[in-house]
Amino acid sequence: MTRIRPVILCGGSGTRLWPLSRRLEPKQFQTLGGEHSLFQGTLARFRDGEFGRATVLVNTLQEPRVQYELQQIDHPAGAPLVLIEPAMRSTAPAIAAAARILAAEDPDAVMLVVPSDHRIGRPDRLQDAYRAALAFVEKGGIALFGIRPTAPETGFGYIEAEPAGEGEVLKVLSFVEKPNFDHASRLVADGRHTWNSGIFMFRADTILAELADHAPHVLSAVDAGIAEAGRTQNSLRLSQSFSTAPEISIDHAVMEHSSRLGVLPVSPEWNDLGSFEALWETGQHNGEENVLKGDVLLRDVRRSYISGSRRLISVIGLSNIVVVDTDDVLLVASRAQSQDVKFIAQHLAKTGHPAADRHLLRQQSGGSRRLLEEGPGFRVERIDILPGATLELDQDDVPASVSIVVLSGEAMLGQPDGETVLTQGFGLDLRSRQKLTFSNPGDQTAILMLSVTRTAEEVGSLGQQRKVG
């Protein structure tokens, strides 16, 4: 039996659900329902024996978060290969890189390409669709999985197909890019159109042949990036040559030109969770039609989405609103205009505001870091190191005075002249500009307090370096 190889697309900019999602921590890493993130939920759908080892495609800025997420779950088919892109170049170069790697492992490899940030209410229906499309794919076809539309959505692309029987792979006739409302209404009514889910299945050699025919410039950059790649135990870091690939989607590079396409319509209760309105629609409603997360106290509030983190949120006498409270940002908006939050996120990115990029809590391979306080010449962080794990902190640009105190557990600090063991209640002061590497030899999470300070002259030197850069 052919084992399908999942290929998980894990990019994204994090603007549509800001401040829950950020540029370096987009929505696939957020817990928007249930116990796991959308990324972890995506991987969980491929636990059955018919699926082989997954490949995760991620850019270098988001790779630490991916590694942290992978450490929290088990992998029956083996730990996924993490394919790290030096720069985001859309889906065609990313898929080309995965296809090259998988084809080298197995010339007959079947790839199932899926986004990591969608909600699937009925994954069993998608599983049935994958099985139904497998014979078509093994013969050299490219299978698209179209979502039967439930409304005339204007934010999705549509696929037109020939009418045929239920459960069959249908011939693709055309694509429609995000129509206006009237056009979308006609597409939904005619019964021939489905939403383009961004889920594809094909043999690795099939998509490589199509890329060679329709986008050879993509393949040449990808091949150079792989030839010069750096490898670790579970990852392959593509070289900067990958960045010379054009920024083009697989839809534009291949799908709009290929004669191998077929689409299989399916109704898996799919939602791309592209707005707070979508989170309200798919969330669990109480008697007042509110969707609530966190410590929330309401009076006379209806049809609202309210999400908190560490503080109590209290709302009185408002309806149809969105309230999102994180450690560093409070968002209040009407539900009708909540999609405009992307303009706030884009403005923050242009002005260099740190809230555009990440949360105060940063989760990465080995544990997490929480920024507690920061000012001119100093910062204070809480560092959590998972049992048996190693956590690396970024190298400082200029020398700094570093103070480390262990609040709980024990930790080892790796230094050029050996390791220093720190236990609860003890600390260490050092002068450093090197990367700090901590490991936790114990069986409980180690908690550290880290303080970094610089003199006024050092702060000025750092500012000059950043200005020149």
FIZA-793182 format. One line per field, with one value per residue (C-alpha): x, y, z; residue in three letters; residue number from 1. Coordinates in steps of 0.05 Angstrom, whole numbers. Example, Ala and Ser with C-alpha at 12.3 -4.5 7.8 and 13.67 -1.06 7.14 Angstrom:
<pts>
xx	[246 273] $
yy	[-90 -21] $
zz	[156 143] $
rest	[ALA SER] $
nr	[1 2] $
</pts>
This chain:
<pts>
xx	[0 25 40 20 73 43 77 56 60 76 87 42 45 -1 -39 -112 -117 -70 -56 -69 -23 41 90 136 80 22 -45 -22 17 -43 -92 -158 -200 -182 -115 -67 -47 -74 -5 -5 -77 -57 -2 -51 -95 -39 -29 -59 -14 -30 11 87 135 115 155 145 162 179 220 281 248 192 234 247 172 161 214 180 112 141 171 101 70 88 100 80 110 176 197 180 235 236 255 278 274 321 266 192 181 108 86 117 190 172 134 190 241 199 188 263 277 221 236 308 282 229 218 145 131 60 57 -4 6 -36 -38 -26 -75 -144 -199 -227 -290 -297 -226 -254 -287 -220 -188 -240 -226 -151 -164 -212 -160 -100 -109 -115 -52 -12 -26 6 -54 -54 -112 -143 -192 -249 -294 -367 -388 -438 -442 -420 -352 -311 -245 -234 -214 -261 -250 -297 -304 -343 -406 -400 -417 -409 -340 -306 -245 -273 -237 -218 -244 -222 -202 -236 -197 -235 -299 -344 -408 -454 -405 -394 -469 -474 -416 -447 -515 -489 -464 -400 -355 -319 -274 -200 -176 -102 -97 -63 -40 9 70 136 160 95 100 175 159 106 153 206 156 122 170 242 270 238 272 341 341 313 365 421 391 389 459 488 440 461 435 420 385 314 323 351 369 367 422 414 411 339 324 337 273 215 159 104 48 39 -28 4 67 34 -41 -65 -24 -27 -69 -63 -113 -173 -215 -252 -308 -314 -351 -305 -333 -273 -256 -193 -203 -184 -218 -246 -314 -294 -271 -338 -377 -339 -331 -373 -430 -462 -535 -522 -485 -418 -353 -309 -237 -202 -226 -287 -344 -401 -466 -516 -467 -488 -460 -388 -319 -278 -210 -165 -98 -76 -123 -197 -238 -304 -353 -421 -476 -443 -459 -428 -357 -288 -243 -174 -127 -55 4 22 -38 -112 -156 -228 -268 -337 -347 -369 -301 -256 -224 -192 -145 -96 -86 -65 -15 13 21 58 104 120 138 180 136 155 81 78 129 120 88 124 124 170 167 225 262 278 230 207 227 181 202 185 215 257 286 347 406 370 321 295 269 241 271 236 277 240 266 324 324 374 356 399 394 412 481 484 510 558 585 536 533 490 460 428 389 356 286 267 302 373 408 476 508 555 618 683 720 667 597 573 519 468 416 356 372 440 462 520 544 585 608 588 572 570 509 486 467 429 411 365 391 332 262 224 223 279 260 313 313 359 380 421 450 495 530 508 569 550 478 504 550 492 449 504 511 436 435 492 460] $
yy	[0 70 111 184 234 296 362 416 489 530 601 662 734 736 800 778 753 803 808 733 720 758 760 709 672 667 634 562 566 592 550 572 514 450 435 440 492 489 465 407 391 387 337 296 284 241 189 130 78 100 163 165 213 286 344 413 474 536 600 611 662 615 551 557 557 497 458 475 453 387 371 374 317 246 224 152 155 186 257 303 331 407 441 512 567 627 673 666 653 630 559 540 542 510 452 444 435 383 346 343 315 264 241 227 183 148 159 138 183 212 281 310 385 418 486 484 538 512 482 415 394 327 302 233 261 288 221 187 239 225 151 163 207 161 119 183 210 146 150 219 263 324 322 385 381 431 451 451 523 540 615 664 679 734 719 650 626 579 517 501 427 383 353 279 227 233 216 220 261 313 347 419 470 537 578 641 689 719 743 799 781 778 735 690 681 656 608 578 571 535 474 467 509 492 534 524 495 497 422 383 311 287 244 279 264 291 360 363 350 404 453 437 452 514 544 520 583 559 492 520 563 506 457 505 516 441 428 478 461 449 387 369 309 329 390 413 487 511 558 631 608 589 663 676 637 680 692 653 608 536 558 609 569 503 494 547 515 440 390 338 369 337 361 321 360 347 376 369 428 468 539 578 619 681 732 741 735 664 649 673 632 567 576 546 595 605 624 696 673 695 657 664 645 660 693 733 767 796 833 846 825 786 757 775 743 755 724 736 710 727 782 784 816 849 877 911 930 918 869 846 864 832 838 806 816 790 805 868 887 900 900 924 925 916 847 880 914 863 844 914 892 874 949 959 901 928 998 969 930 992 1032 975 965 899 880 867 811 769 760 774 698 665 589 554 488 468 515 587 659 712 785 815 884 923 993 1032 988 930 873 820 752 689 627 559 498 432 369 339 396 447 520 571 646 694 723 796 848 879 855 857 842 779 757 688 662 593 599 526 461 460 481 475 533 514 557 553 526 475 471 507 473 520 497 529 592 602 647 670 737 741 787 759 772 698 655 626 553 523 450 418 351 344 314 379 445 491 564 618 694 727 800 835 905 951 1017 1081 1075 1004 1024 1079 1030 982 1039 1058 985 981 1047 1027 960] $
zz	[0 -18 44 34 56 88 71 121 99 160 136 146 166 227 210 206 278 311 370 380 322 305 247 280 314 264 276 263 329 369 409 380 405 442 476 417 366 295 272 322 304 231 246 289 228 198 253 216 184 113 125 127 159 151 123 153 112 153 146 190 235 255 260 335 348 302 340 407 380 354 423 455 414 393 321 304 234 259 277 218 174 183 118 135 83 90 63 48 -27 -27 -40 -107 -84 -17 -50 -101 -45 -10 -75 -89 -20 -21 -93 -71 -15 -56 -131 -122 -63 -60 -29 7 14 68 103 178 198 180 223 199 236 199 183 167 105 81 95 51 -3 0 -9 -67 -103 -93 -156 -198 -167 -175 -250 -254 -237 -192 -144 -115 -57 -66 -8 -25 -12 42 25 -29 3 -31 4 -28 -97 -133 -177 -234 -252 -300 -267 -251 -198 -123 -97 -164 -185 -233 -290 -273 -323 -294 -233 -207 -163 -104 -139 -116 -79 -139 -178 -118 -110 -182 -173 -111 -145 -208 -169 -211 -166 -101 -56 -68 -1 -17 -6 -62 -73 -127 -137 -124 -195 -224 -193 -209 -282 -282 -249 -301 -356 -327 -276 -288 -255 -190 -194 -208 -146 -103 -128 -110 -41 -29 -55 -5 52 124 158 230 262 242 197 131 127 55 34 14 -59 -46 -36 -110 -127 -150 -100 -134 -111 -135 -164 -210 -224 -241 -229 -277 -333 -320 -360 -304 -255 -222 -164 -112 -77 -3 58 118 158 136 158 145 209 172 218 288 256 236 307 332 281 295 370 426 441 509 520 500 436 465 452 514 531 596 659 635 674 633 644 588 532 471 406 422 419 482 495 555 578 649 673 688 632 651 599 611 563 495 439 374 396 396 458 457 516 513 558 520 476 486 424 425 360 331 301 236 228 262 195 194 249 193 180 253 248 182 213 272 226 186 248 278 339 374 383 308 312 375 442 508 516 464 458 424 422 494 530 532 548 578 576 644 638 588 585 560 575 610 603 650 627 657 625 628 606 596 630 592 542 518 505 468 477 420 419 442 393 444 511 568 642 652 718 724 784 788 817 811 789 764 700 668 632 575 573 533 594 613 643 706 746 778 830 861 900 868 812 769 743 679 625 558 485 467 455 521 522 581 592 644 671 718 713 726 688 708 719 714 720 670 674 621 632 593 607 572 526 507 494 448 412 401 373 323 300 287 251 205 192] $
rest	[MET THR ARG ILE ARG PRO VAL ILE LEU CYS GLY GLY SER GLY THR ARG LEU TRP PRO LEU SER ARG ARG LEU GLU PRO LYS GLN PHE GLN THR LEU GLY GLY GLU HIS SER LEU PHE GLN GLY THR LEU ALA ARG PHE ARG ASP GLY GLU PHE GLY ARG ALA THR VAL LEU VAL ASN THR LEU GLN GLU PRO ARG VAL GLN TYR GLU LEU GLN GLN ILE ASP HIS PRO ALA GLY ALA PRO LEU VAL LEU ILE GLU PRO ALA MET ARG SER THR ALA PRO ALA ILE ALA ALA ALA ALA ARG ILE LEU ALA ALA GLU ASP PRO ASP ALA VAL MET LEU VAL VAL PRO SER ASP HIS ARG ILE GLY ARG PRO ASP ARG LEU GLN ASP ALA TYR ARG ALA ALA LEU ALA PHE VAL GLU LYS GLY GLY ILE ALA LEU PHE GLY ILE ARG PRO THR ALA PRO GLU THR GLY PHE GLY TYR ILE GLU ALA GLU PRO ALA GLY GLU GLY GLU VAL LEU LYS VAL LEU SER PHE VAL GLU LYS PRO ASN PHE ASP HIS ALA SER ARG LEU VAL ALA ASP GLY ARG HIS THR TRP ASN SER GLY ILE PHE MET PHE ARG ALA ASP THR ILE LEU ALA GLU LEU ALA ASP HIS ALA PRO HIS VAL LEU SER ALA VAL ASP ALA GLY ILE ALA GLU ALA GLY ARG THR GLN ASN SER LEU ARG LEU SER GLN SER PHE SER THR ALA PRO GLU ILE SER ILE ASP HIS ALA VAL MET GLU HIS SER SER ARG LEU GLY VAL LEU PRO VAL SER PRO GLU TRP ASN ASP LEU GLY SER PHE GLU ALA LEU TRP GLU THR GLY GLN HIS ASN GLY GLU GLU ASN VAL LEU LYS GLY ASP VAL LEU LEU ARG ASP VAL ARG ARG SER TYR ILE SER GLY SER ARG ARG LEU ILE SER VAL ILE GLY LEU SER ASN ILE VAL VAL VAL ASP THR ASP ASP VAL LEU LEU VAL ALA SER ARG ALA GLN SER GLN ASP VAL LYS PHE ILE ALA GLN HIS LEU ALA LYS THR GLY HIS PRO ALA ALA ASP ARG HIS LEU LEU ARG GLN GLN SER GLY GLY SER ARG ARG LEU LEU GLU GLU GLY PRO GLY PHE ARG VAL GLU ARG ILE ASP ILE LEU PRO GLY ALA THR LEU GLU LEU ASP GLN ASP ASP VAL PRO ALA SER VAL SER ILE VAL VAL LEU SER GLY GLU ALA MET LEU GLY GLN PRO ASP GLY GLU THR VAL LEU THR GLN GLY PHE GLY LEU ASP LEU ARG SER ARG GLN LYS LEU THR PHE SER ASN PRO GLY ASP GLN THR ALA ILE LEU MET LEU SER VAL THR ARG THR ALA GLU GLU VAL GLY SER LEU GLY GLN GLN ARG LYS VAL GLY] $
nr	[1 2 3 4 5 6 7 8 9 10 11 12 13 14 15 16 17 18 19 20 21 22 23 24 25 26 27 28 29 30 31 32 33 34 35 36 37 38 39 40 41 42 43 44 45 46 47 48 49 50 51 52 53 54 55 56 57 58 59 60 61 62 63 64 65 66 67 68 69 70 71 72 73 74 75 76 77 78 79 80 81 82 83 84 85 86 87 88 89 90 91 92 93 94 95 96 97 98 99 100 101 102 103 104 105 106 107 108 109 110 111 112 113 114 115 116 117 118 119 120 121 122 123 124 125 126 127 128 129 130 131 132 133 134 135 136 137 138 139 140 141 142 143 144 145 146 147 148 149 150 151 152 153 154 155 156 157 158 159 160 161 162 163 164 165 166 167 168 169 170 171 172 173 174 175 176 177 178 179 180 181 182 183 184 185 186 187 188 189 190 191 192 193 194 195 196 197 198 199 200 201 202 203 204 205 206 207 208 209 210 211 212 213 214 215 216 217 218 219 220 221 222 223 224 225 226 227 228 229 230 231 232 233 234 235 236 237 238 239 240 241 242 243 244 245 246 247 248 249 250 251 252 253 254 255 256 257 258 259 260 261 262 263 264 265 266 267 268 269 270 271 272 273 274 275 276 277 278 279 280 281 282 283 284 285 286 287 288 289 290 291 292 293 294 295 296 297 298 299 300 301 302 303 304 305 306 307 308 309 310 311 312 313 314 315 316 317 318 319 320 321 322 323 324 325 326 327 328 329 330 331 332 333 334 335 336 337 338 339 340 341 342 343 344 345 346 347 348 349 350 351 352 353 354 355 356 357 358 359 360 361 362 363 364 365 366 367 368 369 370 371 372 373 374 375 376 377 378 379 380 381 382 383 384 385 386 387 388 389 390 391 392 393 394 395 396 397 398 399 400 401 402 403 404 405 406 407 408 409 410 411 412 413 414 415 416 417 418 419 420 421 422 423 424 425 426 427 428 429 430 431 432 433 434 435 436 437 438 439 440 441 442 443 444 445 446 447 448 449 450 451 452 453 454 455 456 457 458 459 460 461 462 463 464 465 466 467 468 469] $
</pts>
